[in-house]
Amino acid sequence: MAAKFELKQTKSGKFAFNLKATNGQVILTSQQYKEKSSAQNGIESVKKNAGNDANFTRNTSSSNQPYFVLKASNGQVIGTSEMYSSTNAMENGISSVKKNAPNAPIDDIVA
């Protein structure tokens, strides 16, 4: 299986996407957008910004789990990772986004 973006509509009618790694694991999740076109623009922003390490912010949750946020060059958040068990696992997640996002196809599962 190749890495891919999954674009979907939420139960509330908004749109969101996940970037899935080659193993099917979600490595980045977007915010929810009112318009499908805005979510598609978000995917393009991930593709454009994923190659620059400076766009990744490394954080630790209140339960002491590492995670990362991908921001656009204007500072806007375009995706957030899952919680990881270790800093090393988080860094592997960042590497996966950098490697897979730029050329990942979009699986549009919006009906």
Number of C-alpha atoms within 10 A of each C-alpha: 8 11 23 20 23 20 21 20 20 13 7 8 13 15 22 24 28 23 29 23 22 13 9 12 12 19 23 25 20 22 15 18 18 13 14 19 11 14 23 19 13 21 27 14 19 25 17 15 21 23 18 13 12 12 19 20 14 15 15 13 11 7 7 12 15 21 23 24 19 28 21 19 13 7 9 10 18 21 23 19 22 17 18 19 12 13 16 11 14 22 16 14 21 25 14 19 24 19 15 22 26 17 13 19 15 16 14 13 10 12 5
